[in-house]
């Protein structure tokens, strides 16, 4: 099985066969088809699944755990578990939901085990090219300062609320996508999101005003 990522900021790990990259990029080939082909022994199919999902998986985990090396480790473990669990995949279910449930559960477990090791994520750990495309035109120092503050605020939130906030407001998933990933109801997602936004705003104002004082 290939190592899922060498650099989480690139679209595909360096050195992958061109056939794998093409397969991952083929929008006509569904994730479930890749799972079936992987189960039939086609090695490129699982590699294509990794290439297709690794970048978003890394960023979801990074926004949850807040540290680059931890995010790499959790993402790696998620792909290993995915590989071991392929035969348990229910083809009636959405692959994205199934995989992101594995991913998010691992990230939340990591958070709960390491909450004592608090501290803002160090942006110095990140390789180049971090800036979100939506931040084009914003001075680098301002983007960096804002991201550091966002991570500090996220670290103050309970993992249950952080997960909902990250998935909805940073990754654009809707409530009905989030609910099966977290194993909760749609109404619970909406309640947690409301509370998470309130807590985030309170912490943001507290840290932002404190920094200006």
Secondary structure, 3 states (H helix, E strand, C coil): CCCCCCCCCCCCCCCCCHHHHHHHHCCCCCHHHHHHHHHCCCHHHHHHHHHHHHHHHHHHHHHHHCCHHHHHHHHHHHHHHHHHHHHHCCCCCCHHHHHHHHHHHHHHHHHHHHCCCCCCCCHHHCCCCCCCHHHCCCCHHHHHHHHHHHHHHHHCCCHHHHHHHHHHHHCCCCHHHHHHHHCCCHHHHHHHHHHHHHHHHHHHHHHHHHHHC
